[in-house]
Amino acid sequence: MREQLESIAAQTRPPDELVVCDDCSGDGTRAILEQFKAQAAFPVRLYFNEQNMGVLRNFAQAIRLCEGDIIALCDQDDVWLPEKLERTETAFATSPDAGLVFSDLEVVDEDLRPLGFRAWQTGWVEFREREQALFRKGKAFNVLITRNVVTGAAMAFRAGYRDLVLPVPEVSRWLLHDYWIALAISTVAKLVAIKVPLVKYRAHSEQQNGLGLPCSTGDPRVDAVRRIRDYTVRTHYLELLLERLSKFRSNPPYDEACAKLENRIKHMEARDNWANQRYLRRVSSVITELLARRYHDCSHPDSNGWRDAANDLVPYRLKQG
């Protein structure tokens, strides 16, 4: 934690405030925080929970307490590079339509020694150039609905979207706060990706990847199919998003986002039902979806509408588990 706090204090563009919510830690964290507050050159507000809230609710509490225009998240064992806030602020200033900015991460060991690669180049994130191009075109949602590529420690978002992202749904261990925030904001705003690493990301030996959807079976070929065809999980996330966005539907950008989500949900539900349909019925349904152009509007980022339709015409069965 000391290294994280020191990296925040060493920013070339200091934060306007630091909000810390301690979730009942018992390892001397409170003393470290109070010492840092006494020495910091910027306001530091400390909150100590009386009862353990858990990761999602504690992050939500901290987000609610922030008073600035831009909210940058951080985790206690990761370290910010000195220019993180300055580069992030510049990205927002040059992209007024951006709702969220995030960067690559330098992967280090527990002692902050570089391991020689970045997070976007690894299985932790694997944020490919084709997907980055979709982000630049304002189509981040097309990538995020299949898997997460935005890490919480490397993200910052406009506080104006706070009511959209909070509360974070507690539905599964896969839908973490960073994924939900990125997914929700991507429906109504652009997400900007900074290609240089602005965070040192510690890779622990016991660390588990929390960036993807629950689609791993141990068979790479089956996993590749599941990333495209695991409609049930993705449909559930879309329904959660639609419920949240509907609260702001009187606002034109949100109204348009709701219409697109409704279209995607209809398409996902149709494709989810085809596994149990007779083949000729599936062919008829595929043609219907093609004529409605829902394949083109909802295609997988590594594919296109015609290819997805062709894949759905091929009989398939997936392993379970």
C-alpha positions as CSV (number, residue, x, y, z in Angstrom):
1,M,0.0,0.0,0.0
2,R,2.8,2.4,0.8
3,E,4.1,2.1,-2.8
4,Q,0.7,2.8,-4.2
5,L,0.2,5.9,-2.1
6,E,3.7,7.1,-2.9
7,S,3.0,6.7,-6.6
8,I,-0.2,8.8,-6.3
9,A,1.8,11.6,-4.4
10,A,4.4,11.5,-7.1
11,Q,2.1,12.3,-10.0
12,T,3.1,15.0,-12.4
13,R,-0.5,16.2,-12.2
14,P,-1.5,15.7,-8.6
15,P,-5.0,14.6,-7.8
16,D,-7.5,17.1,-6.6
17,E,-8.5,14.7,-3.8
18,L,-7.9,11.1,-2.7
19,V,-10.8,9.2,-1.3
20,V,-10.0,6.0,0.6
21,C,-12.5,3.5,1.9
22,D,-10.9,0.9,4.2
23,D,-13.0,-2.3,4.4
24,C,-12.1,-3.5,7.9
25,S,-8.5,-4.3,7.2
26,G,-6.5,-5.5,10.2
27,D,-2.9,-5.2,9.0
28,G,-1.9,-1.7,10.1
29,T,-3.5,-0.1,7.1
30,R,-5.2,2.6,9.1
31,A,-2.0,3.9,10.6
32,I,-0.4,4.0,7.1
33,L,-3.3,6.0,5.7
34,E,-3.4,8.5,8.5
35,Q,0.3,9.1,8.2
36,F,-0.1,9.6,4.5
37,K,-3.0,12.0,5.0
38,A,-0.9,14.1,7.4
39,Q,1.9,14.5,4.8
40,A,-0.1,14.7,1.5
41,A,-0.1,18.0,-0.4
42,F,-3.7,17.4,-1.5
43,P,-6.9,16.6,0.4
44,V,-7.2,13.0,1.6
45,R,-10.5,11.8,2.9
46,L,-10.5,8.5,4.9
47,Y,-13.5,6.3,5.6
48,F,-13.2,3.2,7.8
49,N,-16.1,0.7,7.4
50,E,-17.6,-0.6,10.7
51,Q,-18.5,-3.9,8.9
52,N,-17.0,-5.6,5.9
53,M,-18.9,-4.5,2.7
54,G,-17.0,-6.6,0.1
55,V,-15.2,-5.4,-2.9
56,L,-18.1,-4.3,-5.1
57,R,-19.9,-2.3,-2.4
58,N,-16.8,-0.8,-1.0
59,F,-15.7,0.5,-4.5
60,A,-19.2,1.8,-5.0
61,Q,-19.0,3.7,-1.7
62,A,-15.7,5.3,-2.7
63,I,-17.1,6.3,-6.1
64,R,-20.1,7.9,-4.5
65,L,-17.9,9.9,-2.1
66,C,-15.7,11.4,-4.9
67,E,-16.3,15.1,-5.6
68,G,-14.2,15.6,-8.8
69,D,-15.2,15.6,-12.5
70,I,-13.1,12.6,-13.3
71,I,-12.9,9.5,-11.1
72,A,-9.7,7.3,-11.3
73,L,-9.8,3.9,-9.5
74,C,-6.8,2.3,-7.9
75,D,-6.0,-1.0,-6.2
76,Q,-3.7,-1.1,-3.2
77,D,-1.0,-3.4,-4.7
78,D,-0.6,-1.7,-8.1
79,V,1.6,1.3,-8.7
80,W,0.9,4.3,-10.9
81,L,3.5,5.6,-13.2
82,P,4.2,9.4,-12.6
83,E,2.4,10.6,-15.7
84,K,-0.8,8.5,-15.3
85,L,-3.1,11.3,-14.2
86,E,-1.6,13.9,-16.6
87,R,-2.0,11.5,-19.6
88,T,-5.5,10.6,-18.6
89,E,-6.5,14.2,-18.2
90,T,-5.1,15.1,-21.7
91,A,-7.0,12.2,-23.2
92,F,-10.3,13.4,-21.8
93,A,-9.5,17.0,-22.9
94,T,-8.8,16.0,-26.5
95,S,-11.8,13.6,-26.7
96,P,-14.8,15.5,-25.3
97,D,-17.1,12.6,-26.2
98,A,-15.0,10.1,-24.2
99,G,-16.8,8.7,-21.1
100,L,-13.9,6.5,-19.9
101,V,-10.1,6.4,-20.5
102,F,-7.9,3.4,-19.7
103,S,-4.3,2.4,-20.5
104,D,-2.1,-0.6,-20.9
105,L,-0.2,-2.0,-17.9
106,E,3.4,-3.0,-17.3
107,V,3.4,-6.5,-15.7
108,V,5.7,-6.8,-12.8
109,D,6.4,-9.3,-10.0
110,E,5.5,-8.9,-6.4
111,D,8.7,-6.8,-5.9
112,L,7.8,-4.5,-8.8
113,R,10.5,-6.0,-11.1
114,P,9.4,-5.9,-14.8
115,L,8.6,-9.3,-16.3
116,G,9.3,-8.0,-19.8
117,F,5.8,-7.7,-21.2
118,R,2.5,-5.7,-21.0
119,A,-0.9,-6.8,-19.9
120,W,-2.4,-6.2,-23.4
121,Q,0.0,-8.7,-24.8
122,T,-1.0,-11.5,-22.3
123,G,-3.9,-13.8,-21.5
124,W,-4.8,-11.4,-18.7
125,V,-6.2,-8.9,-21.2
126,E,-4.9,-9.7,-24.8
127,F,-6.3,-6.4,-26.2
128,R,-5.7,-7.0,-29.9
129,E,-5.1,-4.4,-32.6
130,R,-8.4,-5.2,-34.3
131,E,-10.3,-4.6,-31.0
132,Q,-8.4,-1.4,-30.4
133,A,-9.5,-0.2,-33.9
134,L,-13.1,-0.9,-32.9
135,F,-12.6,1.3,-29.8
136,R,-11.3,4.1,-31.9
137,K,-14.4,3.8,-34.1
138,G,-16.7,4.2,-31.0
139,K,-17.6,0.4,-31.0
140,A,-16.1,-0.6,-27.7
141,F,-19.4,-2.3,-26.7
142,N,-18.9,-4.8,-29.5
143,V,-15.7,-6.0,-27.8
144,L,-16.8,-5.7,-24.2
145,I,-20.0,-7.8,-24.5
146,T,-17.8,-10.8,-25.3
147,R,-15.0,-10.1,-22.7
148,N,-13.5,-7.4,-20.6
149,V,-10.3,-5.6,-21.7
150,V,-10.5,-2.7,-19.2
151,T,-8.6,-3.1,-15.9
152,G,-9.9,-1.1,-12.9
153,A,-6.4,0.1,-11.8
154,A,-5.9,1.7,-15.3
155,M,-9.2,3.3,-15.8
156,A,-10.8,6.7,-15.1
157,F,-14.3,7.9,-16.0
158,R,-16.4,11.0,-16.0
159,A,-18.3,11.5,-12.7
160,G,-21.4,12.3,-14.8
161,Y,-21.9,8.6,-15.4
162,R,-21.9,7.7,-11.7
163,D,-25.6,7.2,-11.5
164,L,-25.4,4.9,-14.6
165,V,-22.8,2.6,-13.1
166,L,-23.9,2.5,-9.5
167,P,-24.9,0.3,-7.8
168,V,-22.7,-2.4,-9.4
169,P,-24.9,-5.6,-9.8
170,E,-23.7,-8.5,-7.6
171,V,-24.7,-11.3,-9.9
172,S,-21.6,-13.4,-10.3
173,R,-17.9,-13.4,-9.7
174,W,-17.3,-12.5,-13.4
175,L,-19.2,-9.2,-13.3
176,L,-16.7,-7.1,-11.4
177,H,-16.8,-3.3,-10.9
178,D,-14.3,-2.5,-13.7
179,Y,-16.2,-4.7,-16.2
180,W,-19.6,-3.3,-15.3
181,I,-18.4,0.3,-15.4
182,A,-16.7,-0.1,-18.8
183,L,-19.6,-2.0,-20.3
184,A,-22.3,0.4,-19.1
185,I,-20.5,3.6,-20.2
186,S,-19.7,2.0,-23.6
187,T,-23.4,2.0,-24.4
188,V,-23.6,5.8,-24.4
189,A,-20.1,7.2,-24.7
190,K,-16.7,6.5,-26.4
191,L,-13.9,4.7,-24.5
192,V,-10.4,5.8,-25.2
193,A,-7.5,3.4,-24.9
194,I,-4.0,4.7,-24.2
195,K,-1.5,2.3,-25.7
196,V,1.4,3.0,-23.4
197,P,1.4,1.5,-19.9
198,L,0.6,3.9,-17.1
199,V,0.4,1.4,-14.3
200,K,2.7,-1.3,-12.9
201,Y,0.5,-4.3,-12.5
202,R,1.6,-6.9,-10.0
203,A,1.2,-10.5,-11.2
204,H,0.8,-12.7,-8.1
205,S,1.4,-16.5,-8.3
206,E,-2.1,-17.1,-6.8
207,Q,-3.8,-14.5,-9.0
208,Q,-6.8,-15.4,-11.1
209,N,-8.0,-13.7,-14.2
210,G,-11.1,-11.8,-13.6
211,L,-11.3,-10.1,-17.0
212,G,-13.2,-12.6,-19.0
213,L,-16.6,-14.2,-19.3
214,P,-17.1,-17.7,-17.7
215,C,-16.4,-19.6,-20.9
216,S,-13.3,-21.7,-20.1
217,T,-13.6,-25.4,-20.6
218,G,-9.9,-26.3,-20.9
219,D,-10.3,-27.1,-24.6
220,P,-9.1,-24.0,-26.7
221,R,-11.2,-25.0,-29.7
222,V,-14.4,-25.2,-27.6
223,D,-13.5,-22.0,-25.8
224,A,-13.1,-20.2,-29.1
225,V,-16.7,-21.2,-30.0
226,R,-18.0,-20.4,-26.6
227,R,-16.7,-16.8,-26.8
228,I,-19.0,-16.3,-29.7
229,R,-21.9,-18.6,-28.8
230,D,-22.3,-18.3,-25.0
231,Y,-25.4,-16.2,-25.5
232,T,-27.1,-17.0,-22.2
233,V,-24.5,-15.1,-20.1
234,R,-24.2,-12.2,-22.4
235,T,-28.0,-11.9,-22.7
236,H,-28.2,-11.7,-18.9
237,Y,-25.7,-8.8,-18.9
238,L,-27.6,-7.0,-21.6
239,E,-30.8,-7.3,-19.7
240,L,-29.1,-5.8,-16.6
241,L,-27.8,-3.0,-18.7
242,L,-31.2,-2.3,-20.3
243,E,-32.8,-2.2,-16.9
244,R,-30.3,0.4,-15.8
245,L,-30.4,2.5,-19.0
246,S,-34.2,2.6,-19.0
247,K,-34.0,4.8,-15.9
248,F,-32.5,7.5,-18.1
249,R,-34.5,6.9,-21.3
250,S,-35.8,10.4,-21.6
251,N,-32.3,11.5,-22.5
252,P,-31.7,11.0,-26.3
253,P,-28.3,9.1,-26.0
254,Y,-29.8,6.7,-23.5
255,D,-32.9,6.2,-25.5
256,E,-30.9,5.2,-28.5
257,A,-28.8,2.9,-26.4
258,C,-31.9,1.2,-25.1
259,A,-33.2,0.6,-28.6
260,K,-29.9,-1.0,-29.6
261,L,-29.8,-3.2,-26.5
262,E,-33.4,-4.3,-27.1
263,N,-32.3,-5.3,-30.7
264,R,-29.3,-7.2,-29.4
265,I,-31.2,-9.0,-26.7
266,K,-33.7,-10.2,-29.3
267,H,-30.9,-11.4,-31.5
268,M,-29.1,-13.2,-28.7
269,E,-32.2,-14.9,-27.5
270,A,-33.0,-16.1,-31.0
271,R,-29.5,-17.5,-31.4
272,D,-29.6,-19.1,-27.9
273,N,-32.8,-21.0,-28.9
274,W,-31.4,-22.5,-32.1
275,A,-29.3,-25.2,-30.4
276,N,-32.6,-27.1,-29.7
277,Q,-34.3,-26.4,-32.9
278,R,-34.6,-28.6,-36.0
279,Y,-32.2,-27.7,-38.7
280,L,-34.7,-26.4,-41.2
281,R,-36.3,-24.2,-38.5
282,R,-32.8,-22.8,-37.7
283,V,-32.2,-22.0,-41.3
284,S,-35.4,-20.0,-41.5
285,S,-34.5,-18.1,-38.3
286,V,-31.0,-17.3,-39.6
287,I,-32.5,-15.9,-42.8
288,T,-35.0,-13.8,-40.7
289,E,-32.1,-12.3,-38.6
290,L,-30.1,-11.6,-41.7
291,L,-33.0,-9.7,-43.4
292,A,-33.5,-7.7,-40.2
293,R,-29.7,-6.9,-40.3
294,R,-29.3,-7.9,-36.7
295,Y,-26.3,-10.1,-37.6
296,H,-24.5,-7.0,-39.0
297,D,-25.4,-4.9,-36.0
298,C,-24.6,-7.5,-33.4
299,S,-21.7,-9.4,-35.0
300,H,-18.7,-10.6,-33.0
301,P,-15.7,-8.3,-33.3
302,D,-13.5,-11.0,-34.8
303,S,-16.1,-11.8,-37.4
304,N,-18.9,-10.2,-39.5
305,G,-22.6,-10.6,-40.0
306,W,-22.3,-13.1,-42.9
307,R,-19.7,-15.2,-41.2
308,D,-21.7,-15.4,-38.0
309,A,-24.7,-16.4,-40.0
310,A,-22.7,-19.2,-41.7
311,N,-21.4,-20.4,-38.4
312,D,-25.0,-20.7,-37.1
313,L,-26.0,-22.9,-40.0
314,V,-23.3,-25.4,-39.0
315,P,-24.7,-28.0,-36.5
316,Y,-22.7,-27.9,-33.3
317,R,-22.6,-29.2,-29.7
318,L,-20.5,-27.8,-26.9
319,K,-18.9,-29.5,-24.0
320,Q,-20.5,-28.9,-20.7
321,G,-18.6,-27.6,-17.7
